[in-house]
Amino acid sequence: MATTLNTIALDLGTTAIKAAICNNRSQIEETFSIPAPTISAEQGHYVSNAMEYLSITGRLLKKCQNICQKKQLLGICYQRSSFLVWNSTSGLPVTKLISWQDNSGQASCIELIKHNPLIRELSGLPLTPYYFAPKLRTLLQQQPELWPSIANKTLLIGTLDSFIIWHWTARRHFLTDTSMAARTLLMDIHSGQWSKTLGDIFAIPIKILPKIQPSTNLNLALNHDTILKVSIADQSAALLANVTFTNNDESEILVNLGTGGFVSRSEPKQSNKTIDNYLRTLVYQDHQRNQIIAIEGTINSITAALQLYPFQTCKIKDLANIADIFCIAEPTGIGAPFFRSDIKMQFSKPVEHLSKEQIACLLLEAIIFRVALILEDFNQRPDKTRIYLSGGLSNSSCLQQGIANCSTSPVFKVLQRQSSLQGTAILINNLAPTTYRQSEAVIKTKHKPLVEKYQQWKIWFKNFGFLSPPI
């Protein structure tokens, strides 16, 4: 079959908006990138401009169309949880695009903490201000005058995907996909539909929310003379590019190290107490409504922890040279499965006398150890498990070697870039996950002092009470 350029993938990220031109076999031929709209950050509020997202994305799509050879198939992946309110008559926003980073929902989380067990049971996620529902509840409490217009659909509320699709289908389709809905705290992860129970907890009527659709085979005609085939969360797309999802003994685990870190694998067929407190994430739902669910551990804001220190020059031999100082490297609080926003970046002893290089090594150790701790919980059959490293920080040979030393399974470095774009493109043409994955084995240079320090770090970590179940 002759190769044609008829597939376009878009990635609407927090820092950049990217596009890929792909052939009819979903192989990326060319990519483009434009900086995302600037996020304004003030006193915990993180907002940007949704109309700028719409404009930039439209320009990128047009650029790709001018190169493609025929009517295009389109897939889009998006940052999760960012949302806005807009006017259905003018199409203009009445709020800023409220970022997933925004913590305005903190007050709602405090008020609703008694519902956390039920929220976790239904949504698979803990009650935290990162998600859509607590932020929306707070917004509507602060601006009750919005309610009448929301009730009569003069105002619409949705995540960024809903806003883009609504505009690009000439206002015909107000929808979201399961992977985006799954990060709202309003979707029942078991049914893949909005939950009235969750809506009642947050005082958000589910009738005001967009319709939930599968992630694939949407077949929506857009204003731009393209067919939208796929709409999916960016992290879900990256997972599909890099790991396979099975519920048998053989498993693949993705360790993504970027702005933050996450460790993810398919949900095991038999649950156990070691994974009960981790996030349960709906990766995507296909057109036959088959759902792929993953479990996920998170390591918060690791790039922010490292940015003031020369970590790029650290070598594996530099780690564990200071045996008696341990570290937590999460400036915004410890992520899943602990969910402790009150416990932030800290050292077990003063470090004022240390060089920046030495502090960088301590921070890298902390990241390695947190990854290793999650891998211990996820890795039920080390002999049948493969670990894949992706993300910008995974290019650090020190992190690669450290994780390989502290893991009991083989570790591989993912070589292909633009994982979210590639995962989206794969779904457009209904290809299997990891179809175009490229990786190489991390050849471990044994470093016994690091492995020994990891065991000591775990004792320190436990003694501080960090392993108590989340509230």
Residue pairs with C-beta under 8 A, 6 or more apart in sequence:
1 24
3 23
3 24
3 25
4 23
4 24
4 69
4 70
5 21
5 22
5 23
5 24
5 29
5 67
5 68
5 69
6 23
6 24
6 68
6 69
6 70
6 71
6 72
6 73
7 21
7 22
7 23
7 24
7 26
7 72
7 73
7 74
7 75
7 425
7 428
7 429
8 19
8 20
8 21
8 22
8 61
8 64
8 65
8 68
8 72
8 73
8 74
8 75
8 226
9 19
9 20
9 22
9 28
9 74
9 75
9 76
9 77
9 421
9 422
9 424
9 425
9 428
10 17
10 18
10 19
10 20
10 57
10 60
10 61
10 74
10 75
10 76
10 77
10 421
10 424
11 17
11 18
11 19
11 20
11 76
11 77
11 78
11 234
11 237
11 418
11 420
11 421
11 424
12 36
12 53
12 57
12 76
12 77
12 78
12 79
12 160
12 164
12 234
13 36
13 79
13 234
13 420
14 36
14 39
14 79
14 82
14 99
14 100
14 101
14 259
15 35
15 36
16 33
16 34
16 35
16 36
17 33
17 34
17 35
17 36
17 53
17 56
17 57
17 60
18 31
18 32
18 33
18 60
18 418
18 420
18 421
19 31
19 32
19 33
19 60
19 61
19 63
19 64
19 421
20 28
20 29
20 30
20 31
20 32
20 64
20 418
20 421
20 422
20 425
21 28
21 29
21 30
21 31
21 64
21 67
21 68
22 28
22 29
22 425
22 428
23 29
24 429
25 429
25 431
26 422
26 425
26 426
26 428
26 429
26 431
26 435
26 436
27 425
27 436
28 418
28 421
28 422
28 425
30 67
31 418
31 421
32 60
32 63
32 64
34 56
34 59
34 60
36 48
36 53
36 56
37 48
37 49
37 52
37 53
37 56
37 97
38 48
39 46
39 47
39 48
39 99
39 101
40 46
40 47
40 48
40 96
41 101
44 102
44 103
44 104
44 106
45 102
45 103
45 104
46 98
46 99
46 101
46 102
47 96
47 97
47 98
47 99
47 102
48 96
48 97
48 99
49 93
49 96
49 97
50 84
50 86
50 93
50 96
50 97
50 160
50 163
51 92
51 93
53 97
53 160
53 163
53 164
54 163
54 164
54 167
57 164
58 224
61 74
61 224
61 226
62 224
64 72
65 72
65 224
65 225
65 226
71 225
71 226
71 227
72 225
72 226
72 227
73 226
73 227
73 229
73 428
73 429
74 222
74 226
74 227
74 228
74 229
74 230
74 428
75 228
75 229
75 230
75 231
75 232
75 424
75 425
75 427
75 428
76 161
76 164
76 228
76 230
76 231
76 232
76 424
77 230
77 231
77 232
77 233
77 234
77 236
77 237
77 420
77 421
77 423
77 424
78 159
78 160
78 161
78 164
78 180
78 231
78 232
78 233
78 234
79 99
79 100
79 160
79 234
80 100
80 159
80 179
80 180
80 183
80 233
80 234
80 235
81 100
81 130
81 131
81 132
81 159
81 183
81 184
82 97
82 98
82 99
82 100
82 159
82 160
83 97
83 98
83 132
83 135
83 136
83 157
83 158
83 159
83 160
84 93
84 95
84 96
84 97
84 98
84 157
84 158
84 160
84 163
85 93
85 94
85 95
85 139
85 146
85 150
85 155
85 156
85 157
86 92
86 93
86 94
86 95
86 155
86 156
86 163
87 93
87 94
87 154
87 155
87 156
88 153
88 154
88 155
88 156
88 171
89 154
91 167
91 171
93 163
94 146
94 155
95 139
97 160
98 104
98 135
98 139
100 130
100 131
101 130
102 129
102 135
103 129
103 130
104 129
104 135
104 138
104 139
105 129
105 130
105 131
105 133
105 134
105 135
105 136
105 137
105 138
106 129
106 134
107 138
108 129
108 133
108 134
108 135
108 137
108 138
108 141
108 202
109 127
109 128
109 129
109 134
112 119
112 127
112 134
112 201
112 202
113 127
113 471
115 127
115 201
116 126
116 127
116 470
116 471
118 197
118 201
119 125
119 126
119 127
119 185
119 198
119 201
120 126
120 127
122 188
122 189
122 190
122 195
122 197
122 198
123 182
123 184
123 185
123 186
123 187
123 188
123 189
123 195
123 198
124 182
124 189
124 279
124 280
124 281
124 282
124 293
125 131
125 182
125 183
125 185
125 279
125 280
125 281
126 279
126 336
126 339
126 470
127 134
127 185
128 134
128 339
128 341
129 135
131 183
131 184
131 185
132 159
132 183
132 184
132 185
132 186
133 184
133 185
133 186
133 198
133 202
133 204
134 185
134 202
136 157
136 202
136 204
137 202
137 203
137 204
139 146
140 146
140 147
140 150
140 203
140 204
146 155
149 155
150 156
150 157
150 208
151 208
153 208
156 162
156 166
156 174
156 210
157 208
157 209
158 166
158 174
158 176
158 209
158 210
159 176
159 180
159 184
161 176
161 177
161 180
161 231
162 174
162 175
162 176
162 210
165 173
165 175
165 220
165 228
165 231
166 173
166 174
167 223
168 222
168 223
168 224
168 228
169 220
169 221
169 222
169 223
169 228
170 223
173 220
174 210
174 211
175 210
175 211
175 212
175 213
176 209
176 210
176 211
176 212
176 213
176 231
177 212
177 213
177 214
177 215
177 231
177 232
177 233
177 284
177 285
178 187
178 192
178 212
178 213
178 214
178 215
178 282
178 284
178 285
178 291
179 215
179 232
179 233
179 236
179 282
179 283
179 284
179 285
180 231
180 232
180 233
181 187
181 192
181 194
181 212
182 189
182 233
182 281
182 282
183 233
183 281
185 198
185 202
186 194
186 195
186 198
186 199
186 202
186 204
186 206
186 209
187 193
187 194
187 195
187 198
187 212
187 282
188 194
188 195
188 197
188 198
189 280
189 282
189 293
192 212
192 282
192 285
192 289
192 291
193 212
194 206
194 209
194 212
195 206
196 206
199 205
199 206
199 209
213 231
214 284
214 285
214 286
214 287
214 288
214 289
215 230
215 231
215 232
215 236
215 284
215 285
215 286
215 427
216 229
216 230
216 232
216 284
216 285
216 286
216 287
216 427
216 430
217 229
217 286
217 287
217 430
218 228
218 229
218 230
218 231
219 227
219 228
219 229
220 227
220 228
221 227
221 228
222 228
229 427
229 428
230 424
230 427
230 428
232 284
232 423
232 424
232 427
234 420
235 256
235 262
235 281
235 420
236 281
236 283
236 284
236 423
237 419
237 420
237 421
237 422
237 423
237 424
237 427
238 254
238 256
238 390
238 419
238 420
238 423
239 245
239 254
239 264
239 283
239 294
239 423
239 433
240 283
240 284
240 423
240 426
240 427
240 433
240 434
241 416
241 419
241 420
241 422
241 423
241 426
241 433
241 434
241 436
241 437
242 254
242 388
242 390
242 414
242 419
242 423
242 434
242 437
243 252
243 253
243 254
243 264
243 265
243 388
243 433
243 434
244 252
244 266
244 432
244 433
244 434
245 266
245 283
245 292
245 294
245 433
246 266
247 266
247 267
247 268
247 269
248 269
249 380
249 381
249 384
250 381
250 384
250 385
251 265
251 266
251 268
251 378
251 379
251 380
251 381
251 384
251 385
251 386
252 265
252 385
252 386
252 387
252 388
253 263
253 264
253 265
253 375
253 378
253 379
253 385
253 386
253 387
253 388
253 409
254 262
254 263
254 264
254 265
254 388
254 390
255 261
255 262
255 263
255 371
255 375
255 387
255 388
255 389
255 390
255 394
255 403
256 262
256 263
256 264
256 389
256 390
256 391
256 394
257 302
257 367
257 371
257 389
257 390
257 391
257 392
257 393
257 394
257 399
258 303
258 391
258 392
258 393
259 301
259 302
259 303
259 304
260 298
260 299
260 300
260 301
260 302
260 303
260 335
261 298
261 299
261 300
261 302
261 335
261 367
261 370
261 371
261 391
261 393
262 296
262 297
262 298
262 299
263 296
263 297
263 298
263 299
263 371
263 374
263 375
263 378
264 281
264 294
264 295
264 296
264 297
265 294
265 295
265 378
266 292
266 293
266 294
266 295
267 280
267 293
267 294
267 295
268 275
268 295
268 380
272 380
274 376
274 377
275 295
275 337
275 377
275 378
277 336
277 337
277 338
277 469
277 470
278 295
278 296
278 297
278 336
278 337
278 374
278 377
279 295
279 296
279 297
279 298
279 336
279 337
280 293
280 294
280 295
280 296
281 293
281 294
281 295
281 296
282 291
282 292
282 293
283 292
283 293
283 294
284 291
284 292
284 427
285 291
285 292
295 378
296 336
297 335
297 336
297 337
297 374
297 377
297 378
298 335
298 336
299 329
299 330
299 335
299 367
299 370
299 371
300 330
300 331
300 332
300 333
300 334
300 335
301 330
301 331
301 332
302 329
302 330
302 367
302 393
303 392
303 393
304 331
304 332
305 329
305 330
305 331
305 345
305 363
305 367
306 329
306 360
306 363
306 364
306 393
308 356
309 356
309 357
309 359
309 360
309 363
310 356
310 357
310 360
311 360
311 361
311 363
311 364
311 396
311 398
312 396
313 357
314 357
314 360
314 361
314 364
314 396
314 398
315 397
315 398
316 397
316 398
316 401
316 402
316 405
316 445
316 447
316 450
317 447
318 357
318 361
318 398
319 361
319 364
319 365
319 368
319 398
319 402
319 447
319 449
319 450
319 453
320 365
320 447
320 449
320 450
320 452
320 453
321 358
321 361
321 449
322 354
322 358
322 361
322 362
323 449
323 453
323 456
324 348
324 349
325 347
325 348
325 349
325 351
325 362
326 347
326 348
326 362
326 365
326 366
326 456
326 457
326 460
326 461
327 345
327 346
327 347
327 348
327 362
327 363
327 365
327 366
328 334
328 343
328 344
328 345
328 346
328 366
328 461
328 466
329 345
329 363
329 364
329 366
329 367
329 370
330 344
330 345
330 370
331 344
331 345
332 341
332 344
333 339
333 340
333 341
333 342
333 343
333 344
334 340
334 341
334 343
334 466
337 374
337 377
337 470
338 466
338 467
338 470
339 470
339 471
340 466
340 470
343 464
343 466
347 362
348 460
351 358
351 359
351 362
354 362
364 396
364 398
364 399
364 402
365 402
365 450
365 453
365 457
366 457
367 393
367 399
368 399
368 402
368 403
368 406
368 450
368 454
369 406
369 454
369 457
369 458
369 461
371 403
371 406
372 403
372 406
372 407
372 454
373 458
373 461
375 387
375 403
375 406
375 407
375 409
379 385
379 387
379 407
379 408
379 409
382 408
382 409
383 409
385 409
386 409
386 410
386 412
387 403
387 407
387 409
387 410
387 411
387 412
388 411
388 412
388 413
388 414
388 437
388 439
389 399
389 400
389 403
389 411
389 412
389 413
389 414
389 442
390 414
390 419
393 399
394 400
394 413
394 414
400 411
400 413
400 442
401 442
401 444
401 445
401 447
402 447
402 450
403 411
403 442
404 411
404 442
404 444
405 444
405 445
405 446
405 447
405 450
405 451
406 450
406 451
406 454
410 441
410 442
411 441
411 442
411 444
412 439
412 440
412 441
412 442
413 439
413 440
413 441
413 442
414 437
414 438
414 439
415 438
415 439
415 440
416 422
416 436
416 437
416 438
422 436
423 433
426 432
426 433
426 435
426 436
461 467
